[in-house]
Amino acid sequence: MNMKTLAVVTLSAFAAGCSTCEAAKSDAPGPLRLKFMQERKAGRAKADARQTVLPHAGSVPFKLGVAGYTFSKEGLDKGLEIMKAIDCHYLCHKADFVPYAASDAELSVYKAKIAAAGVETLATGPLYADNEKALRDQFEFAKRMGIKVLVGVPFDMNPKIKGITDDEARLAIAPPDEWRIESDRVLDIVDRLVKEYDVKYAVHNHGPDNAALYATAEAALARIGNRDKRIGVCLDIGHEMRAGKDPAAFIRSHGDRVFDVHLKNIKIDPKYNFAMQGPRGELDIPAVFQALKDVGYTGVCHIEYEKDFEDNALPLAESVGYYRGVMDSIK
């Protein structure tokens, strides 16, 4: 472009700007101003649309929630306050929030409280049980609450310490992680109750430091065997990885038996459970979420953040932001 052409272009632009200014003084906007107004309106519409879509975390069919154990020190009221602040709406119930033997009046107060916070409870647990009465109380609670999934740990006492109630005496025989063992007897009771109540029961895997009590999701599924299909697994992805297993591979192989997910990130260690914020651990979270999407998992991934119990709002906010970002990236 030579200098003469540049001058013509510049004068033309200046003239257009002047005509726009004059038009702006009149009732009808000039062509440039009109274009600007239209683009600004379109931009606002796009921003509003994004604000509507964001809480749904992309196209994944599953939901993001918080496991009640995360609030074991802060309690229900503080937990609900945090959930509102981080825009999270699914809470896995914990017995500390309201007892399983609560009266109808107590249960109504609890339901009203969580509803007022915009929170739903679709699961409860983990619940330990070694007899039918304890299990029936848990199933009755689920029925009264409208809960769809009981996360449980059906167990027997290790025969070595059975009948011994003193902890010091037990310790002289076996370490605490060997006191409870997997139980076919109790699973047979569960098998009857899932049919009676039509509520799913998800056995929780406990990692390598509980070798005799569903150390892996594979061990839980093997113990469940050919029992009713409403008995499945609550997949704790951190414990699964600590035990040397691949949670994403389990999901792909047994997706129809995954009824709940305990979502966490950790520093992988076979002996200790080193909890980390969502983006700071060593688990392949994108692979887990992709597997859940691919098998059509529609349950909840409950964040179980197992440190900073007395003040975990900021770590939870960081974790929720990360997990939502990963969910948005899943194709």
N, C-alpha and C positions, 0 to 999 in steps of 0.2 A: 504494500500500500504506500503510494507516494504522499508527499506532504499536502498536495492539493486535495486529494481524495480524503485524507484524514480530516482536513479542515471542514470539508462538506459534511462528513459523517458526524463530526462533533457539533457543528451548527444545527444539524437536523435533530440530534438527540436533545440539544438545548431547547430547540423550538418545541419538540414534543413535550419536554418537561414543563415548559411554560404554559403550553395549552392545557396540560393536566392540572397545573395549579389554578388556572382560570376556571377550568371545569369544576374543580373542587369547591370553588366559591359559589357555583350555581347549585341548584337542587339536584341535578342529575350528575353522577360521578363520571369522569372522563374514562377513556378506555383502559389506561394503565392502572388508574385507581380501582376501577371495577375488577380488573384481573387480580390485583392485590387482595381485594376483599374476598373474591371467590376462593383464592388459594388459602387465605387465612381461615375461612370457614371450613374448607376441606381438611385443613390441618387439625382444627379442633375436633372434627368428626373422627379422624383417625386416632387422636389421643384418647377420646372418650371410648372408642372401640377397644383400644389397648387396655384401658383401665378395667373394662368389663371382662376381658379375656384372661388377664393375668392370674387371678386367683384359681383358675381352673387348670393351671400348669400344663398347657399344651394339650395334646390329644391322648394322653395316657388314660386308661380306664380305671386306674386305682387312685386312692385318695391318700393324703398326707395327714397324719395325726401325731399325738404324743402319748407315750405309755405312761400310765399313772405313777410308776416307780420313779420317774424323773422328778416328780414333785413330792417325794416321800418325806423331805424335810420341810419344804415350804408350805405344804398343805393345799387343800382344794381351792380356797379363796384366792390365794396368791397365784396358784397354778392357772386358774381361769383368767385372772388379770393378765398374766403373761401370754396366754393363748390369744386373748383378744388383741394384745399389742402386736403379736407376730402374725395375726390373721390366719390362725389355725383352728379348725372347727371339729376335730374328732379326738376324743379322749378315751383311752382304754381304762376302764374303771379299776380302782384299787380298793380293797376292803377298808382302808383307813378313811375313805371319803364318806361312805355310809356302809354300815355292817350288812352282811347278807341276811341277817335275821331282823332287819329293820321293820318297824311297824308300817302300815299303809300310810299313816300320816307323815312319818319320817321320810318315807320314799317319795311322797308327793312334794315335800319341801326340797329334796335333793333334785328331783326331776325339774322343778320350777327354776332352781338356781342355775343348773347347767343350760337350760333352755334360754334363760334370760341372757346368758353369756354367748349365745349363738353356738353352743357346743352340743354335739351328739355323742352318745356312747353306743358303739356297735359291738364292743367286745369287753371282756373282763378277765383279769388274771395277771400273772400265773397263779393258779389255785392248787395247793397241795391237798391230796386226799388219799386216805388208805382204808376208807369204809363207806358203806352205802349212805349212811345218814349225812355225812359231810358232803358227799356228791349230790344227794337229792336236794339239800339246802342250796347248793350252788345252782343247780338246774332250776329250782323254784325261783331263785332271785333273777335268773336270766329271763324266765317267763314273765315275771312281774315288771321287769324293766324293758322288755321287748328287745333284749340283747340277742344277737344272732350267733355269736361265737364265744364259747368258753375256752380260755387258754388254761390248760391244766397240766399237772404233774402227778399222775397216778403212781403210787409207790407202795412198797412194803418196807418194814424195818429189816435191816440186815439181821439174819438169824444169830450172828455173833453177839449182838447187843440187845436182842429182843427181850423185853421184860425188864431191862435195866433202865431206870429213869434218871439216875444221877449222871450228870454230864462228865464229871471227873472220872467216874468208873467207866463210862463209855470211851473216853479218850485213852484210857489205859489199854483198850482193846483195839480200837480203830479210829482213824482221823475222821473229823466231821463229814468230809465229802464221801465217806463210805457208809454212813449211817442209814441212808435211804437207797433203795435199789429199785430197778424196774419191776413192774408187777403185772403178770397176766391175770391174776385174780381180780385186781381192781379194774383192769381194762375190760374184763367180762361184765362188770357192773356198768361201766360206761356204755358198753355196747347195748345194754337193755335200755338205759336212760335216754340215749340219743334217739331211739325209736319212739319212746314214750313221749318225749318233749319236742321232738323234731328241732333240736338245737345242735349245731355243729360243735365238736369238741376237738381242740387243737393241742396236741402234745408238744410241749416246749423243749427244745434241745438245750443242753447245759454246758457243752464244751468239754475240753480234755481234762479239766480238773474235777469233773464229775463223771468218771469213766463208767460207773455202774448205773448212772441215772440219765439215760438218753443223751449220751455225749454228743451225738450227731443227729441230724435230721434223718439220715439213713437208718440209724439205730432205732429211732422212734418208729419209723415206717415199718421196719422189719418186725418190731414187737407188735405193732397194730395188726399186721398180717392180713387175714381175710375177713376181719370184722367189718361192721357196717361202714359204708362209704362216707358217712357223716363224721367219722373219726379220721382226723388228718393231722397236720403239723402246723405249729406256729414256728416259722423259720426265723431263728435268731441268726442273722447273717454274720455277726461278729464271732459268736461262739463256733459257728460252722467253719469259718475260716481259721480260727485258732486251732481247731481239731484237724487241720490239714485238708479240709474239703473245699469244694468250689460251690458257693451258694447259687450262682447263676446256672451251673450245670444241674444242680438238684431241681431248680425251678423248671428247667426245660424238660427234665425227665419225669417229674412228678407234679406238674403244675396244678392238676386237678385235685391234689391233696394238700395244697398250701392254702390254709384258711386265714392266716394272719401272718404279718411280718413284723419282727422287731428290728427296726432300722437303726443302724449305728455305724460309726467309723472308729477304727482303733489302730493302735500300733500292734501289729501281729506278734503275739508271744504265746507259746504253748502253756505257760504257767500262770501268767498274770493277765488280767483284763484291763489293758491300758486304754481307757476311753479318750476319744479325741472329738473335736468339733468336726462337722460334716466334711469340710474341704481339706482337713489337715491329716487324715488318717491314710492307711495303706490299702484299704479295700477298693476294688474296682466297682464303684457305685454305678457308673453308666452301664456296665455289663449286667448288673443285677436288675436295674430298671428296664433295660431293653428286653431281658428275658421275661420279666413280669408283663410287659406290654405284649410280647409275642405270644404268650400262652393265654392272654386275655384275663389276667388277674383283676378282679373288680373290688377286692377288699381294701383294707387300710394298711399302709406302712406306718406303724407307730414308732416315732423316734424315741429311743430309750437312751437318754444321755446320762451316763453313770458317773458323773463327777460334778464338782461345783454345786452340790445339792442345796446349799444355803443361799446361793445367788447365781442362778443360771439363765437369767433372761437374755443377756447379751450372747452367750454361747449358743443358746437356742435360736436366737434371731439369725446369727451367722449360719447355723446349720440349716435352718428352714430356707434361707435365701439360696444356699448352695443346692440343696435337694430340689427346690423348685426350678432352679436354672437347669439342672440335669434333666428334669422331667420335661421341660420345654424343648430340650434338644433331641429328645427321642423321636425317631421317625416311625 
